[in-house]
Each structure stands twice: as structure tokens, then as C-alpha cells.
């Protein structure tokens, strides 16, 4: 495809303004790569950690004969595997001993570190915690504020960047000249505050009904 037929949308690179540009994710490349490795580690751990839950050992001279170890394993699984067999007592003979292997994975610290990296990545690309699925401390007020800030400081600047690029590279190809492309943008007004202000202004006689309806976006 000839380059004249391609419109490139890019984030300018301050070190090379006329180059290929640089994406926001490059600012958090280490965090993104680290989180990717952490996700693969989780998948590998839960898929096949290759660590048994318990080890049954016998003292010297009491070793199991050929085939007895496999028979003991099958018998143990039949008696104790599954939630419905939990907490059943076990009886061992020949001086056998059970060692439980605790897997010290520090799960909480691992999850906290992934959450922290997610917050850093979300902050760089301008995405609030609410839109990333973190709803622990969210109520209606904070949700509306987060969405309004997201639209104002992330969505609208991207829309404006697309508008500027199209108005420079695409619109001049069409007639009549003087046309301008404008993309509909999300509303970032605080509707509750606006409603309250309109009511106060109407009580004070500063607004008529038709003016209030126009401010609310209704037909007069």
C-alpha cells in the first residue's frame, strides 16, 4: 500500500518527533513484562506444580516391596482424596511416617504485587481502578467521578488526536474546502451538580423553564 494512502495514528516520541512514535505502554514496559511472567507462573503453578501434598516414608529395613508403593498410593487416594473424604483418620503400619509438604508461595504478597503493577499500568494509560475491575472502595459518587475523569483526561484527548489527524490528512481530500470533521465526545458534566444549580437559579428567578430545559438538553 503506498504510504500516501495510509493514515497513521501515533503518539509522538519527544526524542524523535518525526519518527514512528512511541506508545504509552513503553513507559511501563518492565511492569507489563513482569506481570506477563507472573501470570504465566500462576498458570504453570496451578496446572502442574509437580509437588505432592504428603510424603509417606518408612524406616530402614521396612521398605515396601515391588508394587506395594503403587498399591498404597491408590489406596490412599481412594480413602482420602476429595472434599467428601476430608479429615478422615489414617492408620499406618510398619513404622510409616507422614510428612506434609507446605508450599511456601506467599500467595498474598504475590497477588498484592500484581495488583500494584496493575495500578501503575492503569495510571500511565489513564484508566481508573474502577474500570480495571477494582470495586472494593467504590460507591456511586466515586464511580461517577472516576468515569467523568476518565472521559475528560483519557477518552476526549484521544478523540481530539484522531480528529486532528483526520482533519490534516483526510478531510482536505474532499470538497468543498473548509470542511471540518468533529467526533461526538462524551459528556463530562456533573449532572447532579447541574440539576441542583438549575433548580437554585429557577427559584431565584435567574432562569425560565425553557432555558432550564435547554440546559438539560431537552426541547424547549
C-alpha positions, 0 to 999 in steps of 0.5 A: 500500500503506498504510504500516501494512502495510509493514515497513521495514528501515533503518539509522538516520541519527544526524542524523535518527533518525526519518527514512528512514535512511541506508545504509552505502554513503553513507559511501563514496559518492565511492569507489563513484562513482569506481570506477563511472567507472573501470570504465566507462573500462576498458570504453570503453578496451578496446572502442574506444580509437580509437588505432592501434598504428603510424603509417606516414608518408612524406616530402614529395613521396612521398605515396601516391596515391588508394587506395594508403593503403587498399591498404597498410593491408590489406596490412599487416594481412594480413602482420602482424596476429595472434599467428601473424604476430608479429615478422615483418620489414617492408620499406618503400619510398619513404622510409616511416617507422614510428612506434609509438604507446605508450599511456601508461595506467599500467595498474598504478597504475590497477588498484592504485587500484581495488583500494584503493577496493575495500578501503575499500568492503569495510571500511565494509560489513564484508566481508573481502578474502577474500570480495571475491575477494582470495586472494593472502595467504590460507591456511586459518587466515586464511580461517577467521578472516576468515569467523568475523569476518565472521559475528560483526561483519557477518552476526549484527548484521544478523540481530539488526536484522531480528529486532528489527524483526520482533519490534516490528512483526510478531510482536505481530500474532499470538497468543498474546502473548509470542511471540518470533521468533529467526533461526538465526545462524551459528556463530562458534566456533573449532572447532579451538580447541574440539576441542583444549580438549575433548580437554585437559579429557577427559584431565584428567578435567574432562569425560565423553564425553557432555558432550564430545559435547554440546559438539560438538553431537552426541547424547549 
